[in-house]
Amino acid sequence: MSNSKAELLRVQLRWMNECDLDRVYELEQEFSPKPWGPLEFAHMLMHSNCVGMVVEHDSQIIGYVIYEMLENSIKISNICVMPKFRRKGVGSQMIARIAFALPHSTRKEITLAVHESNLIAQLFFRSLGFKAVNICRAEDMKEDIYVMRYRHQPRILPTSLILN
Ligand SMILES: CC(C)(COP(=O)(O)OP(=O)(O)OC[C@H]1O[C@@H](n2cnc3c(N)ncnc32)[C@H](O)[C@@H]1OP(=O)(O)O)[C@@H](O)C(=O)NCCC(=O)NCCS
């Protein structure tokens, strides 16, 4: 996973805490194409395997990601960046932070579900090395959902490097 942008927006990433929830919820309502309602938010964040991270720029929250630590994988449940800070590598920095742990963890992949109409998100995840691996009917039958996956590939060293 890499982002070749010469200059990424300088941001701070930190864990989401309770004081951030109002602001995160506000951003979700304003800028997410399919915003979660308050119950979805509360339900998700109540789970002990659920992790939230926020991105700050000039001490303001400009984006967030929420993900679940499943038995063998990490599932991105929600990610959003304020429109005026998009295409500056902010989303990539959040995903890269999550992927950073994969080599040292038993969880070797990151998955997510994205609506077929959300082409920007598909392009975003594809640019980071995610591949579409499955397609599911949405519950409301209005549009399909693509399941995308990123797999950590351990580097295979050439056998000639093995010394007897
Ligand atoms: C998807 C999202 C999080 C991406 O965040 P971002 O900070 O803009 O992403 P980055 O700047 O790190 O983009 C990395 C790469 O993704 C691709 N990409 C991102 N936005 C794109 C767009 N609008 N059009 C085409 N490619 C795009 C590009 O390859 C980009 O690299 P480049 O700018 O050097 O060409 C952001 O667009 C967003 O918040 N969308 C609304 C919420 C949402 O749809 N969430 C996903 C739910 S599954």
The ligand as a Tripos MOL2 file, in Angstrom:
@<TRIPOS>MOLECULE
LIG
   48    50     1     0     0
SMALL
NO_CHARGES

@<TRIPOS>ATOM
      1 C1        -13.3850    8.1260   -0.1560 C.3       1 LIG1
      2 C2        -12.6930    9.2710    0.6230 C.3       1 LIG1
      3 C3        -12.5940    8.8650    2.1050 C.3       1 LIG1
      4 C4        -11.2770    9.4640    0.0430 C.3       1 LIG1
      5 O1        -10.5680   10.3870    0.8740 O.3       1 LIG1
      6 P1         -9.4160   11.3500    0.2740 P.3       1 LIG1
      7 O2         -8.7230   11.9540    1.4190 O.co2     1 LIG1
      8 O3         -9.9740   12.2630   -0.7350 O.co2     1 LIG1
      9 O4         -8.4690   10.2750   -0.4750 O.3       1 LIG1
     10 P2         -6.9540   10.4810   -0.9760 P.3       1 LIG1
     11 O5         -6.6510   11.9100   -1.2000 O.co2     1 LIG1
     12 O6         -6.0700    9.7410   -0.0260 O.co2     1 LIG1
     13 O7         -7.0040    9.7370   -2.3880 O.3       1 LIG1
     14 C5         -6.1080    8.6750   -2.7410 C.3       1 LIG1
     15 C6         -6.3850    8.2630   -4.1610 C.3       1 LIG1
     16 O8         -7.7390    7.7450   -4.2870 O.3       1 LIG1
     17 C7         -8.2440    8.0480   -5.6010 C.3       1 LIG1
     18 N1         -9.3490    8.9990   -5.4930 N.ar      1 LIG1
     19 C8         -9.7670    9.6410   -4.3650 C.ar      1 LIG1
     20 N2        -10.8040   10.4680   -4.6730 N.ar      1 LIG1
     21 C9        -11.0240   10.3360   -6.0060 C.ar      1 LIG1
     22 C10       -11.9350   10.9570   -6.9110 C.ar      1 LIG1
     23 N3        -12.8270   11.8840   -6.5010 N.pl3     1 LIG1
     24 N4        -11.8940   10.6170   -8.2220 N.ar      1 LIG1
     25 C11       -10.9770    9.7090   -8.6570 C.ar      1 LIG1
     26 N5        -10.0680    9.0930   -7.8530 N.ar      1 LIG1
     27 C12       -10.0990    9.4050   -6.5410 C.ar      1 LIG1
     28 C13        -7.0900    8.7250   -6.3550 C.3       1 LIG1
     29 O9         -6.3180    7.7080   -6.9740 O.3       1 LIG1
     30 C14        -6.3280    9.3650   -5.2000 C.3       1 LIG1
     31 O10        -4.9640    9.6600   -5.5230 O.3       1 LIG1
     32 P3         -4.6450   11.0200   -6.3510 P.3       1 LIG1
     33 O11        -5.3780   12.1450   -5.6700 O.co2     1 LIG1
     34 O12        -3.1440   11.1230   -6.2240 O.co2     1 LIG1
     35 O13        -5.1230   10.7920   -7.7480 O.co2     1 LIG1
     36 C15       -13.4650   10.6130    0.4560 C.3       1 LIG1
     37 O14       -13.7150   10.8480   -0.9090 O.3       1 LIG1
     38 C16       -14.7830   10.6590    1.2030 C.2       1 LIG1
     39 O15       -14.8390   11.0500    2.3770 O.2       1 LIG1
     40 N6        -15.9220   10.2930    0.5420 N.am      1 LIG1
     41 C17       -17.2420   10.3480    1.1780 C.3       1 LIG1
     42 C18       -17.4400    9.2320    2.1850 C.3       1 LIG1
     43 C19       -17.3810    7.8640    1.5360 C.2       1 LIG1
     44 O16       -17.8470    7.6540    0.4140 O.2       1 LIG1
     45 N7        -16.7990    6.9020    2.2640 N.am      1 LIG1
     46 C20       -16.5960    5.5510    1.7810 C.3       1 LIG1
     47 C21       -17.6820    4.6660    2.2550 C.3       1 LIG1
     48 S1        -17.3410    2.9700    1.7420 S.3       1 LIG1
@<TRIPOS>BOND
     1     1     2 1
     2     2     3 1
     3     2     4 1
     4     2    36 1
     5     4     5 1
     6     5     6 1
     7     6     7 2
     8     6     8 1
     9     6     9 1
    10     9    10 1
    11    10    11 2
    12    10    12 1
    13    10    13 1
    14    13    14 1
    15    14    15 1
    16    15    16 1
    17    15    30 1
    18    16    17 1
    19    17    18 1
    20    17    28 1
    21    18    19 ar
    22    18    27 ar
    23    19    20 ar
    24    20    21 ar
    25    21    22 ar
    26    21    27 ar
    27    22    23 1
    28    22    24 ar
    29    24    25 ar
    30    25    26 ar
    31    26    27 ar
    32    28    29 1
    33    28    30 1
    34    30    31 1
    35    31    32 1
    36    32    33 2
    37    32    34 1
    38    32    35 1
    39    36    37 1
    40    36    38 1
    41    38    39 2
    42    38    40 1
    43    40    41 1
    44    41    42 1
    45    42    43 1
    46    43    44 2
    47    43    45 1
    48    45    46 1
    49    46    47 1
    50    47    48 1
@<TRIPOS>SUBSTRUCTURE
     1 LIG1         1 GROUP 0 **** ****
